[in-house]
Amino acid sequence: MLDKFKKISLGNWILIGMILGFIVGLILNFWVKDPFIKDIVLIDNVFYIGGTVFIKLMKMLVVPLVFCSIVVGVASISDIRKIGKIGGTTILIYLLTTALAITIALLIAGIIKPGEGLNMAGLAQANLTTAQSMADTVINIIPDNPINSLASGDMLPVIIFGVLIGIILAKLREETKTVNKLFEEGNTIMMEMTSIVMKFAPIGVFCLMAKTFAGLGFEGLMPLLKYIGCVLLGLAIQAFIVYPSIMVILTRLNPIKFFKRFISVMFFAFSSSTSNATIPLNMEKLSEMGVSRDVSSFTIPLGATINMDGTAIMQGCAVMFAAQAYGIDLGTSALITVVFTAVMASVGTAGVPSVGLITLNMVFNSVGLPVDAIGIIMGIDHLLDMFRTAVNVTGDAICTLIVSFRSKALDLDVFNGKKEIKKEEIDYFGN
Ligand code: ASP
């Protein structure tokens, strides 16, 4: 019996926590009338404490995790110098496709309005920073005092400072080996801490769901379904409209030929929810399409580290969902901040399951949205993580294809199926 429980994955436990929280919330909303049990004992104490402790644990991770992973992510771009022009083009395409992805997500969620009707305004305090003018937003991304920004969790200056340190580490390489290692190990520690905190997610999600639905009843269900719909629509647009269009415009290659061969990589990413683990398969499939290893051995691992278009789509939808749920109108400067922070969050999101949810905290923080809403969407995030990871790896492969085409490192006969590449010709280990 116990063995059976042990076999249930964390993602499924979180889903179970969410469903149970939903049911318990509804039961409280409809059938429990005793205010002492319902409000004082359960909603205001048990669920409140359980939910808030979990949210605080997540918040605790954000600054060190984001800081270390941005430094490590940017420092890993050091190989650019080896690859020369390819490096610059790759990074540019990675950043642009992510910015496009998040913009699409903001538009979709702005039209569908998934958070409307959730009415969470009374459940947590928003601390909106939209009052800032555009000029202030730009000026304030440069930290007066980086330690202060780190201490107060002021995300934009923290990101800028992290990017600068990453660039310098990449530049000084040999001279700063120790500090580089320090950040890499710091990153490993924070990833480990994240996975420990995530073990409490089923309980935290249960409490947050129960608390929300005890107050809202069935009204709360529709927004969640709409949110799932928005994310899936955004991912589908990115994968099947944006990428093929970019590919046709920049290379005139046939996207159907690409997808026919690439679909197995998408399935693998879907079932494993990790871009990192998909790196070898992604490179292998691209080699079979005629892409030179010289390019893919650089662009694919880099993409798995810094390019997360699917994650950015989820984050854009989540921001709009929360803003609508709290009745907050995000102004233009806040939306621009969201685009910028989500692109940086994509750099800072490691290619492993669920990390996009942690870096989502930083996007929320950047515009002062209450992170409690993350607890609500967390229950269904496992499913969305599978879909967005498939899009994340597709973005890496499309960019690689474009870069290899433009740098004449793509065998067009192989891509067009006129010539087959022999298995022995594929250098599986990038040597
Ligand atoms: N699971 C995603 C990936 O590995 C990252 C995330 O969005 O959580 O690409």
Boltz pocket constraint, residues with backbone or C-beta under 6 A from the ligand:
constraints:
  - pocket:
      binder: B
      contacts: [[A, 273], [A, 274], [A, 275], [A, 276], [A, 304], [A, 308], [A, 310], [A, 311], [A, 349], [A, 350], [A, 351], [A, 352], [A, 353], [A, 354], [A, 355], [A, 356], [A, 357], [A, 385], [A, 388], [A, 389], [A, 392]]
      max_distance: 6.0
